[in-house]
Amino acid sequence: MKKICVLCVCGSGTVTSSMLASKLKEKLGELGYDAECIETNPGGVESAMGSHDVAFMACSSPVPGEYGVPKLMATSFLIGLDEEGFMDEVKEILKA
């Protein structure tokens, strides 16, 4: 399996990002990735980016600024709406 690191960002960096991380790990696993999902809030993004090689961010709340990686709004994916569309965006980023 290919290793990948994803930054999961929600307002508090706990519950929603944890749910997002779990769902992403499962979906990325189906694509052949061993996903490490880092959970944080918008204030912790800079620190997390500095200590991990992040492929993309999956966000359920706005993340100001640019960090050199794609930022995907993941709210609809999280609640089960247009999961396929979200995963198509992920596949395009990963070229999977």
Biopython code that builds the backbone (N, CA, C, O; Angstrom):
import numpy as np
from Bio.PDB.StructureBuilder import StructureBuilder

atoms = [
    (1, "MET", "N", (0.836, -1.199, 0.000)),
    (1, "MET", "CA", (0.000, 0.000, 0.000)),
    (1, "MET", "C", (0.868, 1.246, 0.000)),
    (1, "MET", "O", (1.930, 1.286, 0.622)),
    (2, "LYS", "N", (0.401, 2.246, -0.702)),
    (2, "LYS", "CA", (1.097, 3.525, -0.735)),
    (2, "LYS", "C", (0.715, 4.339, 0.489)),
    (2, "LYS", "O", (-0.458, 4.407, 0.856)),
    (3, "LYS", "N", (1.696, 4.949, 1.113)),
    (3, "LYS", "CA", (1.423, 5.785, 2.288)),
    (3, "LYS", "C", (1.040, 7.191, 1.849)),
    (3, "LYS", "O", (1.562, 7.726, 0.870)),
    (4, "ILE", "N", (0.118, 7.769, 2.598)),
    (4, "ILE", "CA", (-0.341, 9.129, 2.314)),
    (4, "ILE", "C", (-0.716, 9.786, 3.634)),
    (4, "ILE", "O", (-1.155, 9.118, 4.571)),
    (5, "CYS", "N", (-0.539, 11.093, 3.698)),
    (5, "CYS", "CA", (-0.929, 11.851, 4.882)),
    (5, "CYS", "C", (-1.966, 12.889, 4.469)),
    (5, "CYS", "O", (-1.760, 13.651, 3.525)),
    (6, "VAL", "N", (-3.085, 12.906, 5.193)),
    (6, "VAL", "CA", (-4.178, 13.837, 4.934)),
    (6, "VAL", "C", (-4.433, 14.637, 6.202)),
    (6, "VAL", "O", (-4.449, 14.087, 7.303)),
    (7, "LEU", "N", (-4.628, 15.919, 6.039)),
    (7, "LEU", "CA", (-4.956, 16.789, 7.163)),
    (7, "LEU", "C", (-6.466, 16.973, 7.204)),
    (7, "LEU", "O", (-7.055, 17.506, 6.264)),
    (8, "CYS", "N", (-7.092, 16.533, 8.289)),
    (8, "CYS", "CA", (-8.542, 16.651, 8.476)),
    (8, "CYS", "C", (-8.798, 17.809, 9.431)),
    (8, "CYS", "O", (-8.363, 17.785, 10.582)),
    (9, "VAL", "N", (-9.515, 18.831, 8.940)),
    (9, "VAL", "CA", (-9.677, 20.064, 9.692)),
    (9, "VAL", "C", (-11.147, 20.335, 9.975)),
    (9, "VAL", "O", (-11.981, 20.332, 9.070)),
    (10, "CYS", "N", (-11.450, 20.572, 11.261)),
    (10, "CYS", "CA", (-12.798, 21.004, 11.644)),
    (10, "CYS", "C", (-12.657, 22.146, 12.639)),
    (10, "CYS", "O", (-11.544, 22.499, 13.030)),
    (11, "GLY", "N", (-13.760, 22.714, 13.043)),
    (11, "GLY", "CA", (-13.742, 23.893, 13.905)),
    (11, "GLY", "C", (-12.974, 23.711, 15.193)),
    (11, "GLY", "O", (-12.244, 24.610, 15.608)),
    (12, "SER", "N", (-13.125, 22.552, 15.842)),
    (12, "SER", "CA", (-12.449, 22.337, 17.118)),
    (12, "SER", "C", (-11.279, 21.361, 17.013)),
    (12, "SER", "O", (-10.457, 21.284, 17.926)),
    (13, "GLY", "N", (-11.195, 20.621, 15.914)),
    (13, "GLY", "CA", (-10.103, 19.656, 15.739)),
    (13, "GLY", "C", (-10.327, 18.361, 16.487)),
    (13, "GLY", "O", (-9.375, 17.622, 16.739)),
    (14, "THR", "N", (-11.580, 18.066, 16.851)),
    (14, "THR", "CA", (-11.837, 16.832, 17.592)),
    (14, "THR", "C", (-12.889, 15.959, 16.902)),
    (14, "THR", "O", (-12.530, 15.109, 16.088)),
    (15, "VAL", "N", (-14.140, 16.141, 17.198)),
    (15, "VAL", "CA", (-15.180, 15.196, 16.793)),
    (15, "VAL", "C", (-15.345, 15.095, 15.276)),
    (15, "VAL", "O", (-15.217, 14.006, 14.716)),
    (16, "THR", "N", (-15.621, 16.193, 14.615)),
    (16, "THR", "CA", (-15.880, 16.134, 13.177)),
    (16, "THR", "C", (-14.643, 15.698, 12.413)),
    (16, "THR", "O", (-14.752, 14.896, 11.486)),
    (17, "SER", "N", (-13.485, 16.196, 12.769)),
    (17, "SER", "CA", (-12.262, 15.790, 12.066)),
    (17, "SER", "C", (-11.974, 14.309, 12.302)),
    (17, "SER", "O", (-11.438, 13.639, 11.420)),
    (18, "SER", "N", (-12.318, 13.799, 13.463)),
    (18, "SER", "CA", (-12.137, 12.377, 13.747)),
    (18, "SER", "C", (-13.051, 11.522, 12.874)),
    (18, "SER", "O", (-12.632, 10.493, 12.344)),
    (19, "MET", "N", (-14.302, 11.956, 12.729)),
    (19, "MET", "CA", (-15.240, 11.220, 11.870)),
    (19, "MET", "C", (-14.765, 11.279, 10.418)),
    (19, "MET", "O", (-14.835, 10.282, 9.700)),
    (20, "LEU", "N", (-14.293, 12.424, 9.994)),
    (20, "LEU", "CA", (-13.789, 12.590, 8.640)),
    (20, "LEU", "C", (-12.556, 11.714, 8.411)),
    (20, "LEU", "O", (-12.433, 11.073, 7.367)),
    (21, "ALA", "N", (-11.659, 11.686, 9.371)),
    (21, "ALA", "CA", (-10.448, 10.871, 9.272)),
    (21, "ALA", "C", (-10.794, 9.393, 9.130)),
    (21, "ALA", "O", (-10.209, 8.690, 8.307)),
    (22, "SER", "N", (-11.732, 8.931, 9.922)),
    (22, "SER", "CA", (-12.129, 7.524, 9.875)),
    (22, "SER", "C", (-12.693, 7.150, 8.507)),
    (22, "SER", "O", (-12.337, 6.121, 7.934)),
    (23, "LYS", "N", (-13.568, 7.993, 8.002)),
    (23, "LYS", "CA", (-14.194, 7.728, 6.708)),
    (23, "LYS", "C", (-13.165, 7.791, 5.574)),
    (23, "LYS", "O", (-13.193, 6.968, 4.658)),
    (24, "LEU", "N", (-12.268, 8.760, 5.640)),
    (24, "LEU", "CA", (-11.233, 8.875, 4.612)),
    (24, "LEU", "C", (-10.273, 7.690, 4.640)),
    (24, "LEU", "O", (-9.887, 7.187, 3.585)),
    (25, "LYS", "N", (-9.884, 7.242, 5.818)),
    (25, "LYS", "CA", (-8.995, 6.085, 5.920)),
    (25, "LYS", "C", (-9.608, 4.883, 5.213)),
    (25, "LYS", "O", (-8.930, 4.164, 4.480)),
    (26, "GLU", "N", (-10.904, 4.678, 5.447)),
    (26, "GLU", "CA", (-11.596, 3.550, 4.818)),
    (26, "GLU", "C", (-11.614, 3.701, 3.293)),
    (26, "GLU", "O", (-11.248, 2.772, 2.573)),
    (27, "LYS", "N", (-12.037, 4.859, 2.807)),
    (27, "LYS", "CA", (-12.150, 5.083, 1.362)),
    (27, "LYS", "C", (-10.786, 5.054, 0.678)),
    (27, "LYS", "O", (-10.657, 4.498, -0.413)),
    (28, "LEU", "N", (-9.772, 5.641, 1.299)),
    (28, "LEU", "CA", (-8.436, 5.622, 0.718)),
    (28, "LEU", "C", (-7.849, 4.214, 0.750)),
    (28, "LEU", "O", (-7.106, 3.830, -0.154)),
    (29, "GLY", "N", (-8.179, 3.444, 1.787)),
    (29, "GLY", "CA", (-7.747, 2.056, 1.854)),
    (29, "GLY", "C", (-8.271, 1.249, 0.679)),
    (29, "GLY", "O", (-7.570, 0.388, 0.148)),
    (30, "GLU", "N", (-9.509, 1.529, 0.271)),
    (30, "GLU", "CA", (-10.103, 0.854, -0.889)),
    (30, "GLU", "C", (-9.363, 1.196, -2.178)),
    (30, "GLU", "O", (-9.418, 0.441, -3.148)),
    (31, "LEU", "N", (-8.675, 2.327, -2.188)),
    (31, "LEU", "CA", (-7.894, 2.743, -3.360)),
    (31, "LEU", "C", (-6.437, 2.306, -3.268)),
    (31, "LEU", "O", (-5.641, 2.622, -4.153)),
    (32, "GLY", "N", (-6.077, 1.579, -2.204)),
    (32, "GLY", "CA", (-4.715, 1.079, -2.061)),
    (32, "GLY", "C", (-3.777, 1.985, -1.295)),
    (32, "GLY", "O", (-2.559, 1.872, -1.428)),
    (33, "TYR", "N", (-4.335, 2.894, -0.483)),
    (33, "TYR", "CA", (-3.514, 3.811, 0.313)),
    (33, "TYR", "C", (-3.581, 3.478, 1.790)),
    (33, "TYR", "O", (-4.642, 3.153, 2.324)),
    (34, "ASP", "N", (-2.445, 3.563, 2.432)),
    (34, "ASP", "CA", (-2.358, 3.492, 3.889)),
    (34, "ASP", "C", (-2.349, 4.941, 4.362)),
    (34, "ASP", "O", (-1.310, 5.601, 4.354)),
    (35, "ALA", "N", (-3.515, 5.428, 4.773)),
    (35, "ALA", "CA", (-3.670, 6.848, 5.083)),
    (35, "ALA", "C", (-3.407, 7.155, 6.545)),
    (35, "ALA", "O", (-3.973, 6.533, 7.443)),
    (36, "GLU", "N", (-2.538, 8.128, 6.760)),
    (36, "GLU", "CA", (-2.370, 8.721, 8.084)),
    (36, "GLU", "C", (-3.173, 10.013, 8.050)),
    (36, "GLU", "O", (-2.872, 10.911, 7.263)),
    (37, "CYS", "N", (-4.178, 10.114, 8.883)),
    (37, "CYS", "CA", (-5.028, 11.306, 8.916)),
    (37, "CYS", "C", (-4.752, 12.085, 10.190)),
    (37, "CYS", "O", (-4.971, 11.593, 11.296)),
    (38, "ILE", "N", (-4.275, 13.289, 10.020)),
    (38, "ILE", "CA", (-3.963, 14.178, 11.141)),
    (38, "ILE", "C", (-5.188, 15.054, 11.380)),
    (38, "ILE", "O", (-5.674, 15.711, 10.460)),
    (39, "GLU", "N", (-5.682, 15.063, 12.606)),
    (39, "GLU", "CA", (-6.875, 15.835, 12.960)),
    (39, "GLU", "C", (-6.466, 17.129, 13.661)),
    (39, "GLU", "O", (-5.663, 17.119, 14.595)),
    (40, "THR", "N", (-7.033, 18.242, 13.192)),
    (40, "THR", "CA", (-6.690, 19.532, 13.788)),
    (40, "THR", "C", (-7.806, 20.545, 13.544)),
    (40, "THR", "O", (-8.787, 20.267, 12.855)),
    (41, "ASN", "N", (-7.627, 21.715, 14.123)),
    (41, "ASN", "CA", (-8.534, 22.840, 13.876)),
    (41, "ASN", "C", (-7.794, 23.842, 12.980)),
    (41, "ASN", "O", (-6.595, 23.686, 12.750)),
    (42, "PRO", "N", (-8.490, 24.868, 12.471)),
    (42, "PRO", "CA", (-7.806, 25.817, 11.580)),
    (42, "PRO", "C", (-6.552, 26.454, 12.184)),
    (42, "PRO", "O", (-5.597, 26.735, 11.461)),
    (43, "GLY", "N", (-6.545, 26.681, 13.481)),
    (43, "GLY", "CA", (-5.375, 27.263, 14.129)),
    (43, "GLY", "C", (-4.178, 26.337, 14.191)),
    (43, "GLY", "O", (-3.052, 26.802, 14.372)),
    (44, "GLY", "N", (-4.390, 25.040, 14.046)),
    (44, "GLY", "CA", (-3.302, 24.070, 14.114)),
    (44, "GLY", "C", (-2.763, 23.637, 12.765)),
    (44, "GLY", "O", (-1.854, 22.810, 12.693)),
    (45, "VAL", "N", (-3.321, 24.195, 11.688)),
    (45, "VAL", "CA", (-2.918, 23.769, 10.346)),
    (45, "VAL", "C", (-1.442, 24.037, 10.093)),
    (45, "VAL", "O", (-0.730, 23.152, 9.619)),
    (46, "GLU", "N", (-0.975, 25.224, 10.395)),
    (46, "GLU", "CA", (0.420, 25.576, 10.106)),
    (46, "GLU", "C", (1.387, 24.623, 10.811)),
    (46, "GLU", "O", (2.355, 24.162, 10.207)),
    (47, "SER", "N", (1.135, 24.336, 12.056)),
    (47, "SER", "CA", (1.995, 23.415, 12.808)),
    (47, "SER", "C", (1.967, 22.016, 12.200)),
    (47, "SER", "O", (3.012, 21.388, 12.030)),
    (48, "ALA", "N", (0.773, 21.531, 11.875)),
    (48, "ALA", "CA", (0.644, 20.192, 11.291)),
    (48, "ALA", "C", (1.340, 20.114, 9.937)),
    (48, "ALA", "O", (1.980, 19.111, 9.620)),
    (49, "MET", "N", (1.215, 21.175, 9.140)),
    (49, "MET", "CA", (1.866, 21.200, 7.832)),
    (49, "MET", "C", (3.387, 21.186, 7.976)),
    (49, "MET", "O", (4.086, 20.621, 7.135)),
    (50, "GLY", "N", (3.891, 21.797, 9.023)),
    (50, "GLY", "CA", (5.330, 21.844, 9.231)),
    (50, "GLY", "C", (5.937, 20.533, 9.684)),
    (50, "GLY", "O", (7.140, 20.318, 9.533)),
    (51, "SER", "N", (5.110, 19.649, 10.242)),
    (51, "SER", "CA", (5.651, 18.399, 10.773)),
    (51, "SER", "C", (5.197, 17.149, 10.021)),
    (51, "SER", "O", (5.543, 16.035, 10.413)),
    (52, "HIS", "N", (4.421, 17.322, 8.938)),
    (52, "HIS", "CA", (3.951, 16.178, 8.141)),
    (52, "HIS", "C", (4.013, 16.513, 6.659)),
    (52, "HIS", "O", (3.912, 17.675, 6.265)),
    (53, "ASP", "N", (4.180, 15.489, 5.854)),
    (53, "ASP", "CA", (4.167, 15.642, 4.400)),
    (53, "ASP", "C", (2.730, 15.414, 3.932)),
    (53, "ASP", "O", (2.364, 14.301, 3.556)),
    (54, "VAL", "N", (1.926, 16.466, 3.958)),
    (54, "VAL", "CA", (0.489, 16.386, 3.708)),
    (54, "VAL", "C", (0.209, 16.431, 2.205)),
    (54, "VAL", "O", (0.732, 17.291, 1.496)),
    (55, "ALA", "N", (-0.621, 15.499, 1.725)),
    (55, "ALA", "CA", (-1.002, 15.457, 0.309)),
    (55, "ALA", "C", (-2.138, 16.426, 0.012)),
    (55, "ALA", "O", (-2.143, 17.087, -1.027)),
    (56, "PHE", "N", (-3.108, 16.510, 0.935)),
    (56, "PHE", "CA", (-4.220, 17.441, 0.786)),
    (56, "PHE", "C", (-4.915, 17.622, 2.120)),
    (56, "PHE", "O", (-4.702, 16.853, 3.057)),
    (57, "MET", "N", (-5.761, 18.663, 2.197)),
    (57, "MET", "CA", (-6.576, 18.926, 3.384)),
    (57, "MET", "C", (-8.029, 18.586, 3.069)),
    (57, "MET", "O", (-8.539, 18.915, 1.998)),
    (58, "ALA", "N", (-8.673, 17.936, 3.998)),
    (58, "ALA", "CA", (-10.119, 17.705, 3.933)),
    (58, "ALA", "C", (-10.717, 18.538, 5.066)),
    (58, "ALA", "O", (-10.461, 18.273, 6.240)),
    (59, "CYS", "N", (-11.509, 19.540, 4.710)),
    (59, "CYS", "CA", (-11.966, 20.530, 5.684)),
    (59, "CYS", "C", (-13.479, 20.530, 5.831)),
    (59, "CYS", "O", (-14.214, 20.405, 4.851)),
    (60, "SER", "N", (-13.929, 20.670, 7.065)),
    (60, "SER", "CA", (-15.359, 20.867, 7.306)),
    (60, "SER", "C", (-15.626, 22.276, 7.817)),
    (60, "SER", "O", (-16.770, 22.633, 8.101)),
    (61, "SER", "N", (-14.577, 23.070, 7.933)),
    (61, "SER", "CA", (-14.706, 24.487, 8.266)),
    (61, "SER", "C", (-13.639, 25.236, 7.471)),
    (61, "SER", "O", (-12.642, 24.640, 7.063)),
    (62, "PRO", "N", (-13.836, 26.529, 7.248)),
    (62, "PRO", "CA", (-12.880, 27.287, 6.425)),
    (62, "PRO", "C", (-11.473, 27.309, 7.021)),
    (62, "PRO", "O", (-11.291, 27.401, 8.235)),
    (63, "VAL", "N", (-10.502, 27.224, 6.141)),
    (63, "VAL", "CA", (-9.094, 27.319, 6.525)),
    (63, "VAL", "C", (-8.497, 28.482, 5.736)),
    (63, "VAL", "O", (-8.263, 28.364, 4.533)),
    (64, "PRO", "N", (-8.251, 29.606, 6.414)),
    (64, "PRO", "CA", (-7.683, 30.756, 5.702)),
    (64, "PRO", "C", (-6.225, 30.513, 5.328)),
    (64, "PRO", "O", (-5.511, 29.758, 5.988)),
    (65, "GLY", "N", (-5.811, 31.159, 4.276)),
    (65, "GLY", "CA", (-4.412, 31.070, 3.864)),
    (65, "GLY", "C", (-4.167, 29.958, 2.865)),
    (65, "GLY", "O", (-5.029, 29.119, 2.607)),
    (66, "GLU", "N", (-2.969, 29.979, 2.314)),
    (66, "GLU", "CA", (-2.535, 28.977, 1.356)),
    (66, "GLU", "C", (-1.368, 28.204, 1.955)),
    (66, "GLU", "O", (-0.487, 28.785, 2.589)),
    (67, "TYR", "N", (-1.368, 26.903, 1.752)),
    (67, "TYR", "CA", (-0.336, 26.057, 2.344)),
    (67, "TYR", "C", (0.367, 25.168, 1.333)),
    (67, "TYR", "O", (1.149, 24.295, 1.710)),
    (68, "GLY", "N", (0.094, 25.383, 0.048)),
    (68, "GLY", "CA", (0.789, 24.623, -0.982)),
    (68, "GLY", "C", (0.210, 23.244, -1.248)),
    (68, "GLY", "O", (0.800, 22.466, -1.998)),
    (69, "VAL", "N", (-0.923, 22.927, -0.655)),
    (69, "VAL", "CA", (-1.609, 21.662, -0.927)),
    (69, "VAL", "C", (-3.085, 21.972, -1.185)),
    (69, "VAL", "O", (-3.601, 22.979, -0.700)),
    (70, "PRO", "N", (-3.760, 21.116, -1.941)),
    (70, "PRO", "CA", (-5.188, 21.346, -2.187)),
    (70, "PRO", "C", (-6.010, 21.280, -0.904)),
    (70, "PRO", "O", (-5.731, 20.486, -0.005)),
    (71, "LYS", "N", (-7.034, 22.140, -0.841)),
    (71, "LYS", "CA", (-7.993, 22.130, 0.266)),
    (71, "LYS", "C", (-9.346, 21.726, -0.306)),
    (71, "LYS", "O", (-9.881, 22.396, -1.189)),
    (72, "LEU", "N", (-9.889, 20.636, 0.198)),
    (72, "LEU", "CA", (-11.199, 20.165, -0.251)),
    (72, "LEU", "C", (-12.223, 20.366, 0.852)),
    (72, "LEU", "O", (-11.994, 19.972, 1.996)),
    (73, "MET", "N", (-13.350, 20.978, 0.514)),
    (73, "MET", "CA", (-14.444, 21.072, 1.478)),
    (73, "MET", "C", (-15.093, 19.697, 1.569)),
    (73, "MET", "O", (-15.555, 19.161, 0.562)),
    (74, "ALA", "N", (-15.129, 19.127, 2.758)),
    (74, "ALA", "CA", (-15.543, 17.738, 2.942)),
    (74, "ALA", "C", (-16.873, 17.586, 3.659)),
    (74, "ALA", "O", (-17.235, 16.471, 4.036)),
    (75, "THR", "N", (-17.612, 18.666, 3.859)),
    (75, "THR", "CA", (-18.859, 18.591, 4.617)),
    (75, "THR", "C", (-19.849, 17.636, 3.977)),
    (75, "THR", "O", (-20.437, 16.806, 4.671)),
    (76, "SER", "N", (-20.046, 17.734, 2.659)),
    (76, "SER", "CA", (-21.015, 16.853, 2.008)),
    (76, "SER", "C", (-20.554, 15.398, 2.070)),
    (76, "SER", "O", (-21.374, 14.501, 2.265)),
    (77, "PHE", "N", (-19.252, 15.154, 1.907)),
    (77, "PHE", "CA", (-18.702, 13.800, 2.025)),
    (77, "PHE", "C", (-18.965, 13.238, 3.410)),
    (77, "PHE", "O", (-19.324, 12.070, 3.562)),
    (78, "LEU", "N", (-18.786, 14.062, 4.398)),
    (78, "LEU", "CA", (-18.955, 13.655, 5.791)),
    (78, "LEU", "C", (-20.374, 13.199, 6.082)),
    (78, "LEU", "O", (-20.578, 12.236, 6.821)),
    (79, "ILE", "N", (-21.369, 13.889, 5.500)),
    (79, "ILE", "CA", (-22.758, 13.540, 5.798)),
    (79, "ILE", "C", (-23.370, 12.611, 4.754)),
    (79, "ILE", "O", (-24.563, 12.314, 4.807)),
    (80, "GLY", "N", (-22.550, 12.151, 3.801)),
    (80, "GLY", "CA", (-23.020, 11.149, 2.855)),
    (80, "GLY", "C", (-23.631, 11.696, 1.576)),
    (80, "GLY", "O", (-24.278, 10.949, 0.841)),
    (81, "LEU", "N", (-23.447, 12.966, 1.294)),
    (81, "LEU", "CA", (-23.941, 13.543, 0.047)),
    (81, "LEU", "C", (-22.786, 13.690, -0.937)),
    (81, "LEU", "O", (-21.751, 14.264, -0.601)),
    (82, "ASP", "N", (-22.957, 13.184, -2.125)),
    (82, "ASP", "CA", (-21.963, 13.281, -3.195)),
    (82, "ASP", "C", (-20.582, 12.765, -2.769)),
    (82, "ASP", "O", (-19.558, 13.385, -3.055)),
    (83, "GLU", "N", (-20.577, 11.618, -2.081)),
    (83, "GLU", "CA", (-19.302, 11.012, -1.708)),
    (83, "GLU", "C", (-18.456, 10.718, -2.936)),
    (83, "GLU", "O", (-17.237, 10.892, -2.926)),
    (84, "GLU", "N", (-19.128, 10.265, -3.999)),
    (84, "GLU", "CA", (-18.410, 9.914, -5.217)),
    (84, "GLU", "C", (-17.717, 11.143, -5.816)),
    (84, "GLU", "O", (-16.578, 11.051, -6.273)),
    (85, "GLY", "N", (-18.398, 12.284, -5.814)),
    (85, "GLY", "CA", (-17.802, 13.512, -6.329)),
    (85, "GLY", "C", (-16.581, 13.930, -5.530)),
    (85, "GLY", "O", (-15.567, 14.340, -6.096)),
    (86, "PHE", "N", (-16.684, 13.826, -4.210)),
    (86, "PHE", "CA", (-15.555, 14.163, -3.347)),
    (86, "PHE", "C", (-14.383, 13.224, -3.631)),
    (86, "PHE", "O", (-13.242, 13.666, -3.763)),
    (87, "MET", "N", (-14.674, 11.930, -3.723)),
    (87, "MET", "CA", (-13.599, 10.964, -3.967)),
    (87, "MET", "C", (-13.014, 11.135, -5.371)),
    (87, "MET", "O", (-11.838, 10.836, -5.576)),
    (88, "ASP", "N", (-13.793, 11.603, -6.330)),
    (88, "ASP", "CA", (-13.241, 11.916, -7.656)),
    (88, "ASP", "C", (-12.209, 13.036, -7.545)),
    (88, "ASP", "O", (-11.168, 12.995, -8.201)),
    (89, "GLU", "N", (-12.503, 14.039, -6.709)),
    (89, "GLU", "CA", (-11.531, 15.120, -6.485)),
    (89, "GLU", "C", (-10.265, 14.578, -5.835)),
    (89, "GLU", "O", (-9.156, 14.960, -6.210)),
    (90, "VAL", "N", (-10.430, 13.687, -4.860)),
    (90, "VAL", "CA", (-9.274, 13.079, -4.180)),
    (90, "VAL", "C", (-8.448, 12.280, -5.185)),
    (90, "VAL", "O", (-7.222, 12.384, -5.207)),
    (91, "LYS", "N", (-9.115, 11.486, -6.011)),
    (91, "LYS", "CA", (-8.397, 10.683, -7.016)),
    (91, "LYS", "C", (-7.623, 11.564, -7.982)),
    (91, "LYS", "O", (-6.506, 11.227, -8.375)),
    (92, "GLU", "N", (-8.208, 12.692, -8.366)),
    (92, "GLU", "CA", (-7.520, 13.614, -9.267)),
    (92, "GLU", "C", (-6.261, 14.166, -8.590)),
    (92, "GLU", "O", (-5.211, 14.277, -9.223)),
    (93, "ILE", "N", (-6.368, 14.509, -7.312)),
    (93, "ILE", "CA", (-5.199, 15.008, -6.573)),
    (93, "ILE", "C", (-4.121, 13.945, -6.495)),
    (93, "ILE", "O", (-2.938, 14.237, -6.672)),
    (94, "LEU", "N", (-4.530, 12.706, -6.227)),
    (94, "LEU", "CA", (-3.572, 11.616, -6.054)),
    (94, "LEU", "C", (-3.199, 10.940, -7.357)),
    (94, "LEU", "O", (-2.266, 10.139, -7.412)),
    (95, "LYS", "N", (-3.939, 11.271, -8.405)),
    (95, "LYS", "CA", (-3.772, 10.608, -9.709)),
    (95, "LYS", "C", (-3.973, 9.100, -9.566)),
    (95, "LYS", "O", (-3.268, 8.296, -10.175)),
    (96, "ALA", "N", (-4.980, 8.738, -8.723)),
    (96, "ALA", "CA", (-5.264, 7.310, -8.471)),
    (96, "ALA", "C", (-6.203, 6.762, -9.521)),
    (96, "ALA", "O", (-6.557, 5.583, -9.477)),
]
sb = StructureBuilder()
sb.init_structure("model")
sb.init_model(0)
sb.init_chain("A")
sb.init_seg("    ")
for serial, (resi, resn, name, xyz) in enumerate(atoms, 1):
    if name == "N":
        sb.init_residue(resn, " ", resi, " ")
    sb.init_atom(name, np.array(xyz, "f"), 0.0, 1.0, " ", f" {name:<3s}", serial, name[0])
structure = sb.get_structure()
